[in-house]
């Protein structure tokens, strides 16, 4: 299980790349790959089983002008993920 509750920042002159790959991913923090003087970067989240996020989750790939980046999120099914407030098996 990958659980992000903090900040991952790959920003720079041009945006960098952030990749989260795992069976179950919970995104509650900030993923930032902004381009400060060029194109935005990329954020990729690939969960083979389940992906969940919270209202506090943020993914940002801003760039200058019309050069924003890309965000891709893929996931499988929710089988095996715990409901909020419960424990998984």
JOPESUL-V973810 format. One record per helix or strand of 3 or more residues. SS is the DSSP state (helix for helix, strand for strand). FROM is the first residue (numbers start at 1). TO is the last residue. If there is no record, write none. Layout:
((SS	FROM	TO) (SS	FROM	TO))
This chain:
((strand	2	4) (strand	7	9) (strand	17	27) (strand	30	32) (strand	42	53) (strand	58	60) (strand	70	74))
